[in-house]
């Protein structure tokens, strides 16, 4: 698209699905500014930062802190479920009901983590991994019900390794959210 003086302006979209979001500057690349990024309405040559990094800094520090805490509760909850399942299996305690109830809570925390990852505009890969964790936990819940309610041994056989995978995946998400400078 040509704008005043023959300068070419390429819009750089930012936001979910490439749509501009509130508080995000519209950035144009002007040939007259030597190919530098400039913000519409500012003097030629005024440099601005574009992309998700600048939008991430707009997230509330309290919201980011809450996201980090909730993200760590997910792998800790899954580990607590492993302890409860082990106690039920090997120590004779009947804790499977508590194991399942905790699983529902962990799933809810995972949904909140994924939602906040998208809302706070963390790195896309982290938000995608958090969303993948939700899908894995939904599958894990289904396998748990299939194993206990129908006695399907194959479901129980898949339930344990998927739980290990979920611990690893959610630990990666929580670690990345913790070390990422938001």
Secondary structure, DSSP 8 states (H G I E B T S, - for coil): -EEGGGEE-EEE--SGGG---TT---EEE-GGGTT-EEETTS-TT-B---SHHHHHTTS-HHHHHHHHHHHHHHHHHHHHHHHHHHHHHHS----HHHHHHHHHHHHHHHHHHHHHHHHTT--HHHHHHHHHHHHHHHHHHHHHHHHHHH--HHHHHHHHHHHHHHHHHHHHHHHHHHHS--
